[in-house]
């Protein structure tokens, strides 16, 4: 009897010891993010460095891709659970072809931060001068693709949109003459701009027809939504935590990464707001655009549904 009692007590102690450990095991997620260096593609990195994900008992493995096209391929294959900052056109195209993806939030409304540039000695002064010249964007279906097409249409330009991938490769191709017009996002290429090596000929904010349209969205794989919905929800709540704390503190709390970016590119700080997704407007010249709320439902005639 004594032996049985000791065995029972030992078993109970083992269960009590292991229970907290299992309860504290963090939920794991894999996330692919389109393009490193975009302000709105940096939220997850900020949240991790500030400890927000650890506070929510989350273990998030994330990495950056060369653009929305590559990110879509990765999430469609099921290699990741979530894909952030994807171009709307590419998302709609993939969904219509049966890709196992769902839009879970809007990421960016309106076009503000991108710009297009040429070498300083280029005769091109604007997109109107760019007929039959090559103009860069990241990948088919990306937000840079959508914005460039809108700018070319608005300018009546016959420039040739050309996919060039990420920002470093695009800069190299532009400076070596392989591409006539490159694209970038601050703070990338600002040094070259300050050194008069390049010259801006077009800005995304000039695409007036995109002012109120969702151009980037966040996605989840269908299987991940079935099995990891709660963890995905916590991730996006924590991503919002930084901007929310900044607003509550009157803007007094500034992330170290933001300070570094401001030193490289001093200008008005972008604003963030929203309820489920994250929306950031980068255009310091248009404060009225910083007050519009996130649009959770894409204006695509029901082509893409929103999944909470």
DABELGI-V238254 format. One record per backbone hydrogen bond with DSSP energy under -1.0 kcal/mol. CO is the residue of the C=O (numbers start at 1). NH is the residue of the N-H. Records with the same first field share a line. If there is no record, write none. Layout:
CO: NH, NH
//
This chain:
1: 5
2: 6
3: 7
4: 8
5: 9
6: 10
7: 11
8: 12
9: 13
10: 14
11: 15
12: 16
13: 17
14: 18
15: 19
18: 22
19: 23
20: 24
27: 59
29: 61
30: 81, 82
31: 63
32: 84
33: 65
39: 42
42: 46
43: 47
44: 48
45: 49
46: 50
47: 52
48: 51
51: 55
52: 56
53: 58
54: 57
57: 27
59: 29
61: 31
63: 33
67: 71
68: 72
69: 73
70: 74
71: 75
72: 76
73: 77
74: 79
81: 221
82: 32
83: 219
84: 34
86: 217
87: 91
88: 92
89: 93
90: 94
91: 95
92: 96
94: 99
95: 98
99: 101
100: 222
102: 220
103: 307
105: 218
108: 215, 216
114: 204
115: 184
116: 201, 202
117: 182
118: 199
119: 122
126: 129
127: 130
130: 133
133: 160
134: 181
135: 162
137: 164
138: 165
139: 142
141: 90
142: 146
143: 147
144: 148
145: 149
146: 150
147: 151
148: 152
149: 153
150: 154
151: 155
152: 156, 157
158: 132
160: 135
162: 137
166: 170
167: 171
168: 172
169: 173
170: 174
171: 175
172: 176
173: 178, 179
174: 177
181: 136
182: 117
184: 115
185: 188
187: 190
189: 193
190: 194
191: 195
192: 197, 198
193: 196
197: 120
199: 118
202: 116
203: 206
204: 207
206: 208
207: 210
208: 211
210: 213
213: 110
215: 88
216: 107, 108
217: 86
218: 104, 105
219: 83
220: 102
221: 225
222: 226
223: 227
224: 228
228: 232
229: 233
230: 234
231: 235
232: 236
233: 237
234: 238
235: 239
236: 240
240: 244
241: 245
242: 246
243: 247
244: 248
245: 249
246: 251
247: 250
255: 259
256: 260
257: 261
258: 262
259: 263
260: 264
261: 265
271: 281
273: 279
279: 273
281: 271
283: 286
286: 289
287: 290
298: 300
300: 303
//
